[in-house]
Amino acid sequence: MALRSQLREVVDAFSELVAQHVRLARMELSQDAQFIGLRVGIIAALAPLILVGWGFLCVALALLLRRVMPVDLAFLLVGLFNLVLGGVGIYFVARQLTGRKMLDASLSELESTTALMLPTRTENPK
């Protein structure tokens, strides 16, 4: 009888451990989604303002440059400047998103639990 109750306790404890891992993973996914969603929402809300303002600045710069060079070359230079600046900006934002580790705490907890539950194998040198 004692063995049966101990086995039941082990199974119950293991079930609770698995349930806690699932809860942690859900909580982490929720936090990660909130983090990313908020930043994407802010970018989407501010993008039209930036685009309109930037457009006016680019036209003004091209019109200023036409005083010292042909107008088509002035607009070409401003366009190239925009392409380079936009590419650099996207690169840095993409690095921020890829730098965030998803489910980091859940994976860490799962690894520590696995290390506790499974015996470590030691190789016998021959």
N, CA, C and O atoms as CSV, one atom per row, in Angstrom:
chain,resi,resn,atom,element,x,y,z
A,1,MET,N,N,0.820,-1.198,0.000
A,1,MET,CA,C,0.000,0.000,0.000
A,1,MET,C,C,0.860,1.257,0.000
A,1,MET,O,O,0.524,2.238,-0.664
A,2,ALA,N,N,1.963,1.238,0.736
A,2,ALA,CA,C,2.815,2.421,0.808
A,2,ALA,C,C,3.429,2.723,-0.557
A,2,ALA,O,O,3.568,3.885,-0.938
A,3,LEU,N,N,3.793,1.678,-1.284
A,3,LEU,CA,C,4.369,1.874,-2.608
A,3,LEU,C,C,3.352,2.504,-3.551
A,3,LEU,O,O,3.695,3.378,-4.347
A,4,ARG,N,N,2.113,2.064,-3.464
A,4,ARG,CA,C,1.057,2.603,-4.325
A,4,ARG,C,C,0.840,4.097,-4.030
A,4,ARG,O,O,0.724,4.899,-4.956
A,5,SER,N,N,0.788,4.461,-2.772
A,5,SER,CA,C,0.567,5.874,-2.435
A,5,SER,C,C,1.770,6.730,-2.831
A,5,SER,O,O,1.604,7.867,-3.272
A,6,GLN,N,N,2.966,6.194,-2.678
A,6,GLN,CA,C,4.151,6.938,-3.097
A,6,GLN,C,C,4.184,7.118,-4.615
A,6,GLN,O,O,4.545,8.183,-5.116
A,7,LEU,N,N,3.807,6.076,-5.329
A,7,LEU,CA,C,3.758,6.164,-6.781
A,7,LEU,C,C,2.716,7.191,-7.218
A,7,LEU,O,O,2.947,7.961,-8.150
A,8,ARG,N,N,1.579,7.197,-6.544
A,8,ARG,CA,C,0.534,8.170,-6.863
A,8,ARG,C,C,1.042,9.593,-6.596
A,8,ARG,O,O,0.773,10.501,-7.383
A,9,GLU,N,N,1.768,9.793,-5.499
A,9,GLU,CA,C,2.313,11.114,-5.190
A,9,GLU,C,C,3.312,11.567,-6.254
A,9,GLU,O,O,3.330,12.735,-6.642
A,10,VAL,N,N,4.137,10.636,-6.718
A,10,VAL,CA,C,5.112,10.969,-7.759
A,10,VAL,C,C,4.399,11.353,-9.050
A,10,VAL,O,O,4.767,12.330,-9.702
A,11,VAL,N,N,3.386,10.588,-9.415
A,11,VAL,CA,C,2.630,10.886,-10.633
A,11,VAL,C,C,1.912,12.226,-10.498
A,11,VAL,O,O,1.905,13.020,-11.438
A,12,ASP,N,N,1.312,12.482,-9.345
A,12,ASP,CA,C,0.636,13.762,-9.128
A,12,ASP,C,C,1.623,14.929,-9.173
A,12,ASP,O,O,1.333,15.972,-9.759
A,13,ALA,N,N,2.779,14.749,-8.557
A,13,ALA,CA,C,3.792,15.807,-8.558
A,13,ALA,C,C,4.298,16.062,-9.976
A,13,ALA,O,O,4.502,17.208,-10.374
A,14,PHE,N,N,4.497,14.986,-10.730
A,14,PHE,CA,C,4.949,15.142,-12.110
A,14,PHE,C,C,3.886,15.843,-12.952
A,14,PHE,O,O,4.209,16.699,-13.776
A,15,SER,N,N,2.636,15.485,-12.749
A,15,SER,CA,C,1.541,16.141,-13.474
A,15,SER,C,C,1.489,17.628,-13.145
A,15,SER,O,O,1.294,18.456,-14.035
A,16,GLU,N,N,1.661,17.966,-11.884
A,16,GLU,CA,C,1.661,19.374,-11.477
A,16,GLU,C,C,2.853,20.113,-12.087
A,16,GLU,O,O,2.727,21.266,-12.498
A,17,LEU,N,N,3.999,19.455,-12.144
A,17,LEU,CA,C,5.187,20.057,-12.743
A,17,LEU,C,C,4.963,20.358,-14.225
A,17,LEU,O,O,5.307,21.438,-14.705
A,18,VAL,N,N,4.391,19.406,-14.936
A,18,VAL,CA,C,4.104,19.616,-16.353
A,18,VAL,C,C,3.098,20.753,-16.520
A,18,VAL,O,O,3.250,21.590,-17.410
A,19,ALA,N,N,2.080,20.787,-15.673
A,19,ALA,CA,C,1.078,21.854,-15.745
A,19,ALA,C,C,1.720,23.217,-15.483
A,19,ALA,O,O,1.362,24.203,-16.128
A,20,GLN,N,N,2.659,23.279,-14.549
A,20,GLN,CA,C,3.342,24.545,-14.272
A,20,GLN,C,C,4.199,24.985,-15.455
A,20,GLN,O,O,4.273,26.175,-15.762
A,21,HIS,N,N,4.845,24.026,-16.118
A,21,HIS,CA,C,5.627,24.362,-17.308
A,21,HIS,C,C,4.728,24.916,-18.410
A,21,HIS,O,O,5.098,25.872,-19.092
A,22,VAL,N,N,3.570,24.329,-18.582
A,22,VAL,CA,C,2.631,24.809,-19.601
A,22,VAL,C,C,2.151,26.211,-19.247
A,22,VAL,O,O,2.072,27.074,-20.122
A,23,ARG,N,N,1.827,26.452,-17.968
A,23,ARG,CA,C,1.391,27.788,-17.553
A,23,ARG,C,C,2.492,28.821,-17.775
A,23,ARG,O,O,2.221,29.929,-18.239
A,24,LEU,N,N,3.724,28.465,-17.449
A,24,LEU,CA,C,4.844,29.382,-17.659
A,24,LEU,C,C,5.023,29.693,-19.141
A,24,LEU,O,O,5.242,30.846,-19.513
A,25,ALA,N,N,4.930,28.679,-19.980
A,25,ALA,CA,C,5.082,28.894,-21.421
A,25,ALA,C,C,3.974,29.802,-21.951
A,25,ALA,O,O,4.238,30.689,-22.763
A,26,ARG,N,N,2.746,29.590,-21.504
A,26,ARG,CA,C,1.638,30.442,-21.941
A,26,ARG,C,C,1.849,31.889,-21.497
A,26,ARG,O,O,1.619,32.823,-22.265
A,27,MET,N,N,2.286,32.060,-20.262
A,27,MET,CA,C,2.506,33.405,-19.743
A,27,MET,C,C,3.621,34.101,-20.530
A,27,MET,O,O,3.510,35.279,-20.870
A,28,GLU,N,N,4.683,33.368,-20.810
A,28,GLU,CA,C,5.787,33.954,-21.561
A,28,GLU,C,C,5.384,34.298,-22.989
A,28,GLU,O,O,5.751,35.354,-23.505
A,29,LEU,N,N,4.632,33.409,-23.624
A,29,LEU,CA,C,4.161,33.705,-24.977
A,29,LEU,C,C,3.287,34.946,-24.987
A,29,LEU,O,O,3.370,35.767,-25.901
A,30,SER,N,N,2.455,35.079,-23.977
A,30,SER,CA,C,1.593,36.250,-23.879
A,30,SER,C,C,2.423,37.521,-23.726
A,30,SER,O,O,2.139,38.529,-24.373
A,31,GLN,N,N,3.435,37.479,-22.882
A,31,GLN,CA,C,4.293,38.649,-22.682
A,31,GLN,C,C,5.084,38.983,-23.945
A,31,GLN,O,O,5.219,40.153,-24.304
A,32,ASP,N,N,5.605,37.957,-24.618
A,32,ASP,CA,C,6.354,38.195,-25.848
A,32,ASP,C,C,5.457,38.783,-26.933
A,32,ASP,O,O,5.858,39.706,-27.642
A,33,ALA,N,N,4.248,38.252,-27.060
A,33,ALA,CA,C,3.314,38.774,-28.057
A,33,ALA,C,C,2.926,40.213,-27.733
A,33,ALA,O,O,2.788,41.040,-28.634
A,34,GLN,N,N,2.752,40.508,-26.461
A,34,GLN,CA,C,2.413,41.871,-26.060
A,34,GLN,C,C,3.574,42.823,-26.361
A,34,GLN,O,O,3.358,43.928,-26.858
A,35,PHE,N,N,4.788,42.401,-26.066
A,35,PHE,CA,C,5.980,43.216,-26.332
A,35,PHE,C,C,6.085,43.549,-27.818
A,35,PHE,O,O,6.254,44.711,-28.189
A,36,ILE,N,N,5.986,42.535,-28.657
A,36,ILE,CA,C,6.130,42.740,-30.094
A,36,ILE,C,C,4.930,43.495,-30.650
A,36,ILE,O,O,5.092,44.409,-31.459
A,37,GLY,N,N,3.734,43.121,-30.224
A,37,GLY,CA,C,2.527,43.771,-30.727
A,37,GLY,C,C,2.482,45.252,-30.417
A,37,GLY,O,O,2.067,46.051,-31.255
A,38,LEU,N,N,2.905,45.624,-29.225
A,38,LEU,CA,C,2.905,47.035,-28.842
A,38,LEU,C,C,3.856,47.840,-29.719
A,38,LEU,O,O,3.513,48.931,-30.176
A,39,ARG,N,N,5.035,47.309,-29.950
A,39,ARG,CA,C,5.998,48.035,-30.770
A,39,ARG,C,C,5.563,48.128,-32.233
A,39,ARG,O,O,5.754,49.159,-32.877
A,40,VAL,N,N,4.988,47.065,-32.745
A,40,VAL,CA,C,4.484,47.113,-34.120
A,40,VAL,C,C,3.336,48.114,-34.219
A,40,VAL,O,O,3.233,48.839,-35.208
A,41,GLY,N,N,2.478,48.162,-33.210
A,41,GLY,CA,C,1.377,49.125,-33.200
A,41,GLY,C,C,1.860,50.561,-33.164
A,41,GLY,O,O,1.310,51.422,-33.851
A,42,ILE,N,N,2.878,50.825,-32.373
A,42,ILE,CA,C,3.435,52.181,-32.302
A,42,ILE,C,C,4.039,52.578,-33.644
A,42,ILE,O,O,3.849,53.700,-34.115
A,43,ILE,N,N,4.766,51.652,-34.250
A,43,ILE,CA,C,5.351,51.939,-35.562
A,43,ILE,C,C,4.251,52.226,-36.579
A,43,ILE,O,O,4.358,53.168,-37.364
A,44,ALA,N,N,3.200,51.418,-36.566
A,44,ALA,CA,C,2.100,51.611,-37.522
A,44,ALA,C,C,1.387,52.942,-37.292
A,44,ALA,O,O,0.947,53.578,-38.250
A,45,ALA,N,N,1.269,53.367,-36.048
A,45,ALA,CA,C,0.582,54.627,-35.753
A,45,ALA,C,C,1.418,55.842,-36.141
A,45,ALA,O,O,0.873,56.859,-36.570
A,46,LEU,N,N,2.717,55.746,-35.997
A,46,LEU,CA,C,3.583,56.893,-36.270
A,46,LEU,C,C,4.094,56.953,-37.707
A,46,LEU,O,O,4.558,58.002,-38.154
A,47,ALA,N,N,4.016,55.863,-38.415
A,47,ALA,CA,C,4.561,55.814,-39.775
A,47,ALA,C,C,3.953,56.860,-40.711
A,47,ALA,O,O,4.709,57.506,-41.437
A,48,PRO,N,N,2.629,57.067,-40.739
A,48,PRO,CA,C,2.096,58.084,-41.662
A,48,PRO,C,C,2.625,59.491,-41.377
A,48,PRO,O,O,2.916,60.248,-42.304
A,49,LEU,N,N,2.747,59.833,-40.111
A,49,LEU,CA,C,3.282,61.160,-39.775
A,49,LEU,C,C,4.718,61.318,-40.257
A,49,LEU,O,O,5.095,62.347,-40.816
A,50,ILE,N,N,5.485,60.306,-40.034
A,50,ILE,CA,C,6.885,60.361,-40.446
A,50,ILE,C,C,6.996,60.416,-41.965
A,50,ILE,O,O,7.809,61.166,-42.505
A,51,LEU,N,N,6.187,59.630,-42.647
A,51,LEU,CA,C,6.260,59.604,-44.112
A,51,LEU,C,C,5.908,60.953,-44.736
A,51,LEU,O,O,6.591,61.409,-45.653
A,52,VAL,N,N,4.856,61.587,-44.251
A,52,VAL,CA,C,4.463,62.889,-44.801
A,52,VAL,C,C,5.538,63.940,-44.514
A,52,VAL,O,O,5.941,64.685,-45.408
A,53,GLY,N,N,5.990,63.992,-43.280
A,53,GLY,CA,C,7.037,64.959,-42.929
A,53,GLY,C,C,8.319,64.712,-43.693
A,53,GLY,O,O,8.951,65.653,-44.174
A,54,TRP,N,N,8.706,63.461,-43.809
A,54,TRP,CA,C,9.924,63.127,-44.527
A,54,TRP,C,C,9.789,63.473,-46.011
A,54,TRP,O,O,10.747,63.928,-46.636
A,55,GLY,N,N,8.607,63.257,-46.566
A,55,GLY,CA,C,8.385,63.609,-47.971
A,55,GLY,C,C,8.585,65.095,-48.222
A,55,GLY,O,O,9.235,65.488,-49.191
A,56,PHE,N,N,8.023,65.916,-47.345
A,56,PHE,CA,C,8.207,67.363,-47.487
A,56,PHE,C,C,9.680,67.755,-47.360
A,56,PHE,O,O,10.168,68.600,-48.112
A,57,LEU,N,N,10.376,67.148,-46.420
A,57,LEU,CA,C,11.801,67.457,-46.261
A,57,LEU,C,C,12.607,67.041,-47.487
A,57,LEU,O,O,13.519,67.756,-47.901
A,58,CYS,N,N,12.281,65.909,-48.058
A,58,CYS,CA,C,13.010,65.444,-49.241
A,58,CYS,C,C,12.779,66.358,-50.441
A,58,CYS,O,O,13.717,66.674,-51.173
A,59,VAL,N,N,11.550,66.777,-50.639
A,59,VAL,CA,C,11.260,67.701,-51.739
A,59,VAL,C,C,11.994,69.022,-51.511
A,59,VAL,O,O,12.573,69.584,-52.441
A,60,ALA,N,N,11.968,69.511,-50.283
A,60,ALA,CA,C,12.663,70.765,-49.979
A,60,ALA,C,C,14.166,70.631,-50.219
A,60,ALA,O,O,14.793,71.547,-50.749
A,61,LEU,N,N,14.741,69.502,-49.834
A,61,LEU,CA,C,16.171,69.291,-50.051
A,61,LEU,C,C,16.487,69.217,-51.543
A,61,LEU,O,O,17.470,69.798,-52.003
A,62,ALA,N,N,15.665,68.510,-52.288
A,62,ALA,CA,C,15.900,68.409,-53.731
A,62,ALA,C,C,15.779,69.777,-54.400
A,62,ALA,O,O,16.567,70.110,-55.285
A,63,LEU,N,N,14.799,70.562,-53.980
A,63,LEU,CA,C,14.650,71.906,-54.550
A,63,LEU,C,C,15.828,72.804,-54.170
A,63,LEU,O,O,16.227,73.670,-54.949
A,64,LEU,N,N,16.374,72.599,-52.989
A,64,LEU,CA,C,17.552,73.361,-52.582
A,64,LEU,C,C,18.768,72.948,-53.406
A,64,LEU,O,O,19.557,73.795,-53.823
A,65,LEU,N,N,18.915,71.648,-53.637
A,65,LEU,CA,C,20.060,71.154,-54.402
A,65,LEU,C,C,19.997,71.549,-55.875
A,65,LEU,O,O,21.033,71.600,-56.539
A,66,ARG,N,N,18.819,71.826,-56.393
A,66,ARG,CA,C,18.710,72.182,-57.815
A,66,ARG,C,C,19.403,73.507,-58.124
A,66,ARG,O,O,19.649,73.832,-59.285
A,67,ARG,N,N,19.711,74.262,-57.086
A,67,ARG,CA,C,20.436,75.523,-57.293
A,67,ARG,C,C,21.875,75.279,-57.731
A,67,ARG,O,O,22.483,76.114,-58.400
A,68,VAL,N,N,22.417,74.108,-57.340
A,68,VAL,CA,C,23.822,73.833,-57.651
A,68,VAL,C,C,24.000,72.673,-58.629
A,68,VAL,O,O,25.127,72.392,-59.037
A,69,MET,N,N,22.922,71.995,-59.014
A,69,MET,CA,C,23.017,70.859,-59.937
A,69,MET,C,C,21.695,70.721,-60.693
A,69,MET,O,O,20.701,71.347,-60.326
A,70,PRO,N,N,21.683,69.917,-61.729
A,70,PRO,CA,C,20.421,69.696,-62.445
A,70,PRO,C,C,19.368,69.082,-61.519
A,70,PRO,O,O,19.696,68.335,-60.596
A,71,VAL,N,N,18.103,69.408,-61.780
A,71,VAL,CA,C,17.022,68.990,-60.896
A,71,VAL,C,C,16.883,67.468,-60.840
A,71,VAL,O,O,16.588,66.915,-59.781
A,72,ASP,N,N,17.094,66.787,-61.970
A,72,ASP,CA,C,16.965,65.327,-61.940
A,72,ASP,C,C,18.053,64.688,-61.083
A,72,ASP,O,O,17.790,63.708,-60.386
A,73,LEU,N,N,19.253,65.220,-61.125
A,73,LEU,CA,C,20.329,64.709,-60.282
A,73,LEU,C,C,20.047,64.998,-58.807
A,73,LEU,O,O,20.357,64.172,-57.948
A,74,ALA,N,N,19.475,66.138,-58.511
A,74,ALA,CA,C,19.136,66.479,-57.123
A,74,ALA,C,C,18.121,65.488,-56.558
A,74,ALA,O,O,18.279,65.003,-55.438
A,75,PHE,N,N,17.077,65.189,-57.338
A,75,PHE,CA,C,16.079,64.229,-56.863
A,75,PHE,C,C,16.660,62.813,-56.769
A,75,PHE,O,O,16.292,62.051,-55.875
A,76,LEU,N,N,17.559,62.463,-57.682
A,76,LEU,CA,C,18.208,61.156,-57.626
A,76,LEU,C,C,19.040,61.014,-56.353
A,76,LEU,O,O,18.975,59.980,-55.687
A,77,LEU,N,N,19.806,62.022,-56.013
A,77,LEU,CA,C,20.621,61.965,-54.796
A,77,LEU,C,C,19.756,61.860,-53.541
A,77,LEU,O,O,20.076,61.104,-52.624
A,78,VAL,N,N,18.674,62.610,-53.502
A,78,VAL,CA,C,17.778,62.545,-52.344
A,78,VAL,C,C,17.135,61.159,-52.259
A,78,VAL,O,O,16.982,60.616,-51.165
A,79,GLY,N,N,16.762,60.589,-53.392
A,79,GLY,CA,C,16.181,59.244,-53.402
A,79,GLY,C,C,17.163,58.189,-52.919
A,79,GLY,O,O,16.795,57.315,-52.135
A,80,LEU,N,N,18.400,58.260,-53.375
A,80,LEU,CA,C,19.421,57.313,-52.921
A,80,LEU,C,C,19.677,57.452,-51.423
A,80,LEU,O,O,19.839,56.458,-50.715
A,81,PHE,N,N,19.710,58.677,-50.957
A,81,PHE,CA,C,19.881,58.912,-49.520
A,81,PHE,C,C,18.758,58.236,-48.733
A,81,PHE,O,O,19.004,57.629,-47.690
A,82,ASN,N,N,17.521,58.342,-49.235
A,82,ASN,CA,C,16.384,57.708,-48.571
A,82,ASN,C,C,16.505,56.187,-48.556
A,82,ASN,O,O,16.208,55.551,-47.545
A,83,LEU,N,N,16.933,55.610,-49.654
A,83,LEU,CA,C,17.094,54.156,-49.712
A,83,LEU,C,C,18.122,53.667,-48.695
A,83,LEU,O,O,17.883,52.690,-47.985
A,84,VAL,N,N,19.252,54.340,-48.627
A,84,VAL,CA,C,20.299,53.939,-47.682
A,84,VAL,C,C,19.822,54.106,-46.245
A,84,VAL,O,O,19.991,53.208,-45.420
A,85,LEU,N,N,19.232,55.244,-45.952
A,85,LEU,CA,C,18.761,55.501,-44.588
A,85,LEU,C,C,17.675,54.501,-44.178
A,85,LEU,O,O,17.686,54.002,-43.053
A,86,GLY,N,N,16.746,54.210,-45.079
A,86,GLY,CA,C,15.692,53.241,-44.781
A,86,GLY,C,C,16.240,51.842,-44.567
A,86,GLY,O,O,15.795,51.130,-43.667
A,87,GLY,N,N,17.200,51.445,-45.384
A,87,GLY,CA,C,17.808,50.122,-45.225
A,87,GLY,C,C,18.528,49.971,-43.894
A,87,GLY,O,O,18.420,48.933,-43.241
A,88,VAL,N,N,19.255,50.991,-43.496
A,88,VAL,CA,C,19.960,50.953,-42.206
A,88,VAL,C,C,18.958,50.894,-41.054
A,88,VAL,O,O,19.156,50.145,-40.098
A,89,GLY,N,N,17.891,51.677,-41.140
A,89,GLY,CA,C,16.873,51.661,-40.087
A,89,GLY,C,C,16.195,50.310,-39.953
A,89,GLY,O,O,16.002,49.822,-38.840
A,90,ILE,N,N,15.832,49.699,-41.077
A,90,ILE,CA,C,15.194,48.381,-41.044
A,90,ILE,C,C,16.152,47.339,-40.478
A,90,ILE,O,O,15.735,46.453,-39.732
A,91,TYR,N,N,17.419,47.439,-40.823
A,91,TYR,CA,C,18.408,46.497,-40.304
A,91,TYR,C,C,18.457,46.528,-38.775
A,91,TYR,O,O,18.454,45.476,-38.135
A,92,PHE,N,N,18.503,47.722,-38.188
A,92,PHE,CA,C,18.599,47.821,-36.734
A,92,PHE,C,C,17.321,47.362,-36.039
A,92,PHE,O,O,17.391,46.726,-34.987
A,93,VAL,N,N,16.171,47.667,-36.600
A,93,VAL,CA,C,14.914,47.213,-35.999
A,93,VAL,C,C,14.798,45.696,-36.093
A,93,VAL,O,O,14.357,45.050,-35.143
A,94,ALA,N,N,15.187,45.128,-37.220
A,94,ALA,CA,C,15.132,43.671,-37.377
A,94,ALA,C,C,16.078,42.985,-36.398
A,94,ALA,O,O,15.760,41.913,-35.884
A,95,ARG,N,N,17.231,43.585,-36.133
A,95,ARG,CA,C,18.156,43.011,-35.147
A,95,ARG,C,C,17.554,43.004,-33.754
A,95,ARG,O,O,17.776,42.067,-32.987
A,96,GLN,N,N,16.788,44.049,-33.417
A,96,GLN,CA,C,16.144,44.085,-32.103
A,96,GLN,C,C,15.129,42.966,-31.974
A,96,GLN,O,O,15.031,42.328,-30.926
A,97,LEU,N,N,14.380,42.728,-33.024
A,97,LEU,CA,C,13.362,41.679,-32.963
A,97,LEU,C,C,13.988,40.292,-32.920
A,97,LEU,O,O,13.507,39.423,-32.193
A,98,THR,N,N,15.046,40.069,-33.681
A,98,THR,CA,C,15.668,38.752,-33.673
A,98,THR,C,C,16.513,38.541,-32.423
A,98,THR,O,O,16.803,37.398,-32.069
A,99,GLY,N,N,16.911,39.603,-31.754
A,99,GLY,CA,C,17.703,39.472,-30.540
A,99,GLY,C,C,16.895,39.035,-29.331
A,99,GLY,O,O,17.467,38.582,-28.340
A,100,ARG,N,N,15.596,39.160,-29.395
A,100,ARG,CA,C,14.753,38.777,-28.264
A,100,ARG,C,C,14.540,37.272,-28.290
A,100,ARG,O,O,14.071,36.723,-29.287
A,101,LYS,N,N,14.882,36.612,-27.201
A,101,LYS,CA,C,14.708,35.167,-27.111
A,101,LYS,C,C,13.287,34.858,-26.673
A,101,LYS,O,O,12.831,35.326,-25.629
A,102,MET,N,N,12.603,34.077,-27.467
A,102,MET,CA,C,11.236,33.696,-27.155
A,102,MET,C,C,11.259,32.486,-26.209
A,102,MET,O,O,12.068,31.572,-26.370
A,103,LEU,N,N,10.382,32.500,-25.250
A,103,LEU,CA,C,10.223,31.417,-24.271
A,103,LEU,C,C,11.530,31.104,-23.550
A,103,LEU,O,O,11.804,29.945,-23.239
A,104,ASP,N,N,12.318,32.104,-23.289
A,104,ASP,CA,C,13.627,31.899,-22.678
A,104,ASP,C,C,13.521,31.276,-21.291
A,104,ASP,O,O,14.221,30.308,-20.995
A,105,ALA,N,N,12.656,31.818,-20.439
A,105,ALA,CA,C,12.513,31.278,-19.082
A,105,ALA,C,C,11.907,29.884,-19.106
A,105,ALA,O,O,12.301,29.027,-18.315
A,106,SER,N,N,10.963,29.646,-19.992
A,106,SER,CA,C,10.340,28.323,-20.079
A,106,SER,C,C,11.360,27.270,-20.487
A,106,SER,O,O,11.404,26.184,-19.910
A,107,LEU,N,N,12.177,27.593,-21.482
A,107,LEU,CA,C,13.190,26.637,-21.914
A,107,LEU,C,C,14.214,26.383,-20.816
A,107,LEU,O,O,14.667,25.253,-20.636
A,108,SER,N,N,14.575,27.415,-20.093
A,108,SER,CA,C,15.521,27.256,-18.994
A,108,SER,C,C,14.954,26.361,-17.896
A,108,SER,O,O,15.641,25.475,-17.388
A,109,GLU,N,N,13.693,26.602,-17.537
A,109,GLU,CA,C,13.046,25.772,-16.519
A,109,GLU,C,C,12.900,24.329,-16.986
A,109,GLU,O,O,13.087,23.397,-16.203
A,110,LEU,N,N,12.568,24.147,-18.249
A,110,LEU,CA,C,12.417,22.800,-18.782
A,110,LEU,C,C,13.745,22.058,-18.773
A,110,LEU,O,O,13.791,20.869,-18.457
A,111,GLU,N,N,14.820,22.750,-19.115
A,111,GLU,CA,C,16.140,22.127,-19.084
A,111,GLU,C,C,16.543,21.749,-17.667
A,111,GLU,O,O,17.094,20.670,-17.449
A,112,SER,N,N,16.277,22.624,-16.697
A,112,SER,CA,C,16.646,22.297,-15.317
A,112,SER,C,C,15.805,21.143,-14.786
A,112,SER,O,O,16.308,20.300,-14.044
A,113,THR,N,N,14.533,21.100,-15.158
A,113,THR,CA,C,13.683,19.986,-14.733
A,113,THR,C,C,14.151,18.687,-15.364
A,113,THR,O,O,14.198,17.651,-14.701
A,114,THR,N,N,14.497,18.741,-16.638
A,114,THR,CA,C,14.982,17.541,-17.320
A,114,THR,C,C,16.267,17.049,-16.673
A,114,THR,O,O,16.464,15.844,-16.510
A,115,ALA,N,N,17.136,17.973,-16.307
A,115,ALA,CA,C,18.390,17.584,-15.659
A,115,ALA,C,C,18.137,16.928,-14.307
A,115,ALA,O,O,18.873,16.023,-13.912
A,116,LEU,N,N,17.109,17.372,-13.596
A,116,LEU,CA,C,16.789,16.767,-12.306
A,116,LEU,C,C,16.112,15.411,-12.459
A,116,LEU,O,O,16.340,14.501,-11.662
A,117,MET,N,N,15.279,15.282,-13.488
A,117,MET,CA,C,14.491,14.065,-13.649
A,117,MET,C,C,15.282,12.926,-14.282
A,117,MET,O,O,15.105,11.765,-13.914
A,118,LEU,N,N,16.146,13.253,-15.222
A,118,LEU,CA,C,16.887,12.220,-15.932
A,118,LEU,C,C,18.278,12.081,-15.324
A,118,LEU,O,O,18.946,13.079,-15.054
A,119,PRO,N,N,18.702,10.864,-15.114
A,119,PRO,CA,C,20.051,10.678,-14.561
A,119,PRO,C,C,21.097,11.062,-15.605
A,119,PRO,O,O,20.912,10.866,-16.806
A,120,THR,N,N,22.193,11.610,-15.107
A,120,THR,CA,C,23.276,11.958,-16.025
A,120,THR,C,C,24.051,10.702,-16.353
A,120,THR,O,O,24.255,9.835,-15.503
A,121,ARG,N,N,24.473,10.620,-17.581
A,121,ARG,CA,C,25.224,9.445,-18.020
A,121,ARG,C,C,26.706,9.743,-17.895
A,121,ARG,O,O,27.199,10.750,-18.403
A,122,THR,N,N,27.387,8.877,-17.233
A,122,THR,CA,C,28.838,9.014,-17.140
A,122,THR,C,C,29.448,7.897,-17.953
A,122,THR,O,O,29.079,6.730,-17.817
A,123,GLU,N,N,30.363,8.261,-18.779
A,123,GLU,CA,C,31.004,7.265,-19.619
A,123,GLU,C,C,32.174,6.662,-18.859
A,123,GLU,O,O,32.960,7.372,-18.232
A,124,ASN,N,N,32.274,5.360,-18.925
A,124,ASN,CA,C,33.379,4.655,-18.281
A,124,ASN,C,C,34.522,4.522,-19.277
A,124,ASN,O,O,34.368,3.883,-20.318
A,125,PRO,N,N,35.656,5.115,-18.967
A,125,PRO,CA,C,36.791,4.967,-19.892
A,125,PRO,C,C,37.326,3.545,-19.842
A,125,PRO,O,O,37.412,2.944,-18.771
A,126,LYS,N,N,37.677,3.020,-20.982
A,126,LYS,CA,C,38.179,1.633,-21.045
A,126,LYS,C,C,39.661,1.593,-21.180
A,126,LYS,O,O,40.247,0.513,-21.247
